[in-house]
Amino acid sequence: MAQIKIYGIKDKLAPIKEQLSNTIHSCVMEALGLPEDKRAHRFISLERDDFFMPDGRTDAYTIIEISMMSGRKVETKKRLIRLLFDKIQDYVGIAYQDIEICISESESCNWGFRGMHGDEVSLSYDIEV
């Protein structure tokens, strides 16, 4: 299980939403083994004056927050981050300096979906990869 929030400046994010979502999901499928039908992305588009960013960033600055059940190996999470940096730059055109990624994990008992607790659901994919 993974849920992804993507933050960016509205004028820059709107035209690339679908392409960025497809790119992010391909990385998640490759690194985490999530099935194609398990996409949960939310785009948070902000006005330029509502999005403060560090020096050296452009209006393409994008923050990606990934919430997922704990259990993945460090190598798996690092692979996901590397894939995101590389594929987003290659396929969407956002430079490394304009991408920030944070993975947050919580135990499966802290998740709830399909009317059940996360630790009671049988998933069609592995968490411990």
C-alpha positions in Angstrom: 0.0 0.0 0.0 1.3 3.4 -0.9 -0.3 6.8 -1.2 1.5 9.6 -3.0 1.1 13.4 -2.7 2.7 15.7 -5.3 3.0 19.4 -4.6 3.9 22.0 -7.2 3.1 25.4 -8.7 -0.2 25.1 -10.4 0.8 26.6 -13.7 3.7 24.2 -14.0 2.1 21.1 -12.5 -1.3 21.2 -14.4 0.1 20.5 -17.9 2.3 17.6 -16.8 0.0 15.9 -14.2 -0.9 12.8 -16.2 2.7 12.3 -17.5 4.1 12.8 -14.0 1.6 10.4 -12.5 2.4 7.8 -15.1 6.1 8.2 -14.5 5.8 8.0 -10.7 3.6 4.9 -10.9 6.0 3.1 -13.2 8.7 3.7 -10.6 6.5 2.4 -7.8 5.6 -0.7 -9.8 9.3 -1.4 -10.7 10.8 -0.7 -7.2 8.0 -1.9 -4.9 6.2 -4.4 -7.1 2.8 -2.6 -6.8 0.2 -3.7 -9.4 -0.8 -1.4 -12.1 -4.3 -0.9 -10.6 -3.0 0.3 -7.3 -2.4 4.0 -8.1 -3.3 6.5 -5.3 -1.9 9.9 -6.3 -3.1 13.3 -5.1 -1.9 16.5 -6.8 -1.7 19.6 -4.6 -1.4 22.6 -7.0 -0.4 25.8 -5.3 -0.3 29.4 -6.5 3.3 30.7 -6.8 2.9 33.0 -3.7 1.7 30.0 -1.6 4.8 27.8 -2.3 8.0 28.9 -0.7 11.1 27.0 -1.8 14.8 26.9 -1.2 17.2 29.1 -3.2 18.4 27.6 -6.4 15.0 26.1 -7.3 12.8 27.0 -10.3 9.1 27.1 -10.7 9.3 23.4 -11.7 10.1 22.6 -8.0 8.1 19.5 -7.0 7.8 17.8 -3.7 6.8 14.1 -3.7 5.6 12.6 -0.4 5.1 8.8 -0.3 3.2 7.2 2.6 3.4 3.5 2.8 3.3 0.5 5.1 6.6 -0.3 6.7 8.5 -3.4 5.7 10.5 -2.5 2.7 14.3 -2.9 2.8 16.5 0.2 2.7 17.8 -0.8 -0.7 14.3 -1.0 -2.1 13.4 2.5 -0.8 16.7 3.9 -2.2 16.0 2.2 -5.5 12.6 3.9 -5.6 14.1 7.3 -4.9 16.8 6.8 -7.6 14.2 5.7 -10.2 12.0 8.7 -9.4 14.9 11.2 -9.8 16.1 9.6 -13.1 12.7 8.9 -14.7 11.1 12.2 -13.8 14.1 14.1 -15.2 14.2 11.9 -18.3 10.5 11.6 -19.1 9.0 14.7 -17.6 11.9 17.2 -17.8 12.1 18.2 -14.1 15.8 18.6 -13.1 17.2 16.8 -10.1 17.5 20.1 -8.2 13.8 20.7 -8.5 12.7 17.3 -7.1 12.4 16.5 -3.4 11.2 13.1 -2.2 10.2 11.9 1.3 9.1 8.4 2.2 7.1 8.0 5.4 6.3 4.6 6.7 3.9 3.3 9.3 2.9 -0.1 10.5 0.2 -1.9 8.6 -2.1 -1.8 11.8 -2.2 2.0 11.3 -3.8 1.8 7.9 -7.4 1.3 7.1 -8.9 0.5 3.7 -11.7 -1.7 2.2 -13.4 -1.6 5.6 -10.5 -3.4 7.3 -7.3 -2.7 9.2 -4.2 -2.9 7.1 -2.7 -5.8 9.1 -5.9 -7.9 8.4 -6.0 -7.3 4.6 -4.6 -9.9 2.2 -2.7 -7.9 -0.4 -2.0 -9.1 -4.0 1.7 -7.9 -3.6 4.5 -8.2 -1.2 5.4 -5.5 1.4 8.7 -7.0 2.5 10.7 -6.4 -0.7 
